[in-house]
Amino acid sequence: MGSRIAEVAARAGHEVRVLELNEAAIHAVQAWILRSLGKGVDREKITAPQKDDILDRLSYTTEVSSLADRDLIIEAVVEDLEVKRHLLGQLAALCPKHRIFASNTSSRAITDLSATVGRAGRYQVLNEGAGWLKAIQLQQKNPRDAAQGTLGTSI
């Protein structure tokens, strides 16, 4: 899931930094994205130069601290609440309070995860919208708790 999110964001023109556990996982993500973009070229959805531009917008790391300067953090780890809490806790300690966090979680209470990062109004759920390669839709799960401008900033 994280591979698709990274690809879609890079296709949309954003600089993307992907965090993985180890180099083997990084190679797997890179291979998946390269394969997906190759299919896009083969089907004439994108050109070879566009593929290269997309790949140039992607960088990879195994260091959590290298995400501290990101404007938007999208968590896409396994559906294990303790794993999510641990990672989000590390990121919350590193990132300034104005950073926006999102999750692609489908089975976890977003209020529980937003409490982990200590920014209930600046935490969102990423939902698959009109197709991953067409759009990323960020949906506010609990709009009454949303900080002013969070949704607009995220999109």
C-alpha positions as CSV (number, residue, x, y, z in Angstrom):
1,M,0.0,0.0,0.0
2,G,2.8,2.4,0.9
3,S,4.4,1.9,-2.6
4,R,1.2,3.0,-4.3
5,I,0.8,6.0,-2.1
6,A,4.4,7.0,-2.8
7,E,4.0,6.6,-6.5
8,V,0.8,8.5,-6.7
9,A,2.2,11.4,-4.7
10,A,5.3,11.5,-6.9
11,R,3.2,11.4,-10.0
12,A,1.3,14.4,-8.6
13,G,4.5,16.3,-8.5
14,H,5.5,16.0,-4.9
15,E,8.9,15.2,-3.5
16,V,8.4,11.9,-1.6
17,R,10.7,10.3,1.0
18,V,9.9,6.6,1.7
19,L,10.8,5.1,5.1
20,E,11.4,1.4,5.2
21,L,12.8,-1.0,7.8
22,N,15.9,-2.1,5.8
23,E,17.6,-2.0,2.4
24,A,15.8,-5.1,1.2
25,A,12.4,-3.5,1.8
26,I,13.6,-0.3,0.0
27,H,14.7,-2.5,-3.0
28,A,11.2,-4.1,-3.0
29,V,9.4,-0.8,-3.0
30,Q,11.7,0.6,-5.8
31,A,11.1,-2.5,-7.9
32,W,7.3,-2.3,-7.4
33,I,7.3,1.4,-8.4
34,L,9.6,0.8,-11.4
35,R,7.4,-2.0,-12.6
36,S,4.2,0.1,-12.2
37,L,5.7,3.1,-14.0
38,G,7.0,0.8,-16.7
39,K,3.4,-0.4,-17.3
40,G,2.4,3.2,-17.5
41,V,4.9,3.8,-20.2
42,D,3.9,0.6,-22.1
43,R,0.3,1.6,-22.0
44,E,1.1,5.2,-23.1
45,K,-0.3,6.7,-19.9
46,I,3.0,8.4,-19.2
47,T,6.1,9.0,-21.3
48,A,9.6,7.7,-20.5
49,P,10.8,11.3,-19.6
50,Q,7.8,11.6,-17.2
51,K,8.7,8.2,-15.7
52,D,12.2,9.5,-15.1
53,D,10.9,12.7,-13.5
54,I,8.6,10.7,-11.2
55,L,11.5,8.5,-10.1
56,D,13.7,11.6,-9.5
57,R,11.0,12.9,-7.0
58,L,11.4,9.7,-4.9
59,S,14.0,9.1,-2.2
60,Y,14.3,6.3,0.3
61,T,15.6,6.0,3.8
62,T,15.8,3.6,6.8
63,E,16.2,6.5,9.2
64,V,13.1,7.8,11.0
65,S,14.8,11.1,11.8
66,S,15.1,11.9,8.0
67,L,11.4,12.5,8.0
68,A,11.5,15.4,10.4
69,D,11.4,18.0,7.6
70,R,8.5,16.6,5.7
71,D,5.3,18.7,5.5
72,L,3.0,15.7,5.4
73,I,3.7,12.3,7.0
74,I,1.5,9.4,5.7
75,E,1.8,6.3,7.8
76,A,1.3,3.0,5.9
77,V,2.7,0.3,8.2
78,V,1.0,-3.0,9.0
79,E,-2.4,-3.0,10.7
80,D,-0.9,-3.5,14.2
81,L,-1.8,-0.8,16.6
82,E,1.4,-1.1,18.7
83,V,3.6,-0.8,15.6
84,K,1.7,2.2,14.4
85,R,1.8,3.8,17.9
86,H,5.6,3.3,18.1
87,L,6.3,4.8,14.7
88,L,3.9,7.7,15.1
89,G,5.3,8.4,18.6
90,Q,8.8,8.6,17.2
91,L,7.7,10.9,14.4
92,A,5.6,13.1,16.7
93,A,8.7,13.7,18.9
94,L,10.8,14.7,15.8
95,C,8.3,16.8,13.9
96,P,7.1,20.3,14.7
97,K,3.5,20.6,15.9
98,H,2.3,22.1,12.7
99,R,3.1,19.0,10.7
100,I,0.2,17.1,9.3
101,F,-0.1,13.3,9.8
102,A,-2.2,10.9,7.8
103,S,-2.8,7.2,7.9
104,N,-4.1,4.7,5.3
105,T,-5.4,2.6,8.2
106,S,-8.7,0.8,7.5
107,S,-9.2,-1.0,10.8
108,R,-7.9,1.2,13.5
109,A,-9.6,4.0,15.4
110,I,-8.2,7.2,14.0
111,T,-8.9,9.1,17.3
112,D,-6.6,6.6,19.0
113,L,-3.8,7.2,16.5
114,S,-4.3,11.0,16.5
115,A,-3.9,10.9,20.3
116,T,-0.6,9.1,19.8
117,V,0.8,12.1,17.8
118,G,-0.8,14.7,20.1
119,R,-2.4,16.6,17.3
120,A,-6.0,15.5,17.0
121,G,-7.0,18.3,14.6
122,R,-4.0,17.6,12.3
123,Y,-4.4,13.9,11.7
124,Q,-6.3,12.5,8.8
125,V,-7.2,9.2,7.1
126,L,-6.1,8.6,3.5
127,N,-8.8,6.8,1.5
128,E,-8.6,5.4,-2.0
129,G,-10.7,7.7,-4.0
130,A,-11.3,7.8,-7.7
131,G,-8.4,5.5,-8.4
132,W,-4.8,5.7,-7.1
133,L,-3.4,6.9,-10.3
134,K,-6.0,9.6,-10.8
135,A,-6.3,11.2,-7.3
136,I,-5.4,11.1,-3.7
137,Q,-8.3,11.9,-1.5
138,L,-7.6,12.9,2.1
139,Q,-10.8,12.6,4.1
140,Q,-11.3,14.1,7.5
141,K,-12.7,11.3,9.7
142,N,-14.0,13.7,12.4
143,P,-14.3,17.2,10.9
144,R,-15.4,18.9,14.1
145,D,-12.0,18.1,15.5
146,A,-10.1,19.4,12.5
147,A,-7.8,22.3,12.8
148,Q,-8.6,25.1,10.5
149,G,-7.0,24.6,7.1
150,T,-5.7,21.0,7.7
151,L,-7.6,19.4,4.9
152,G,-6.7,22.2,2.4
153,T,-3.1,22.0,3.4
154,S,-3.0,18.3,2.9
155,I,-4.4,18.4,-0.6
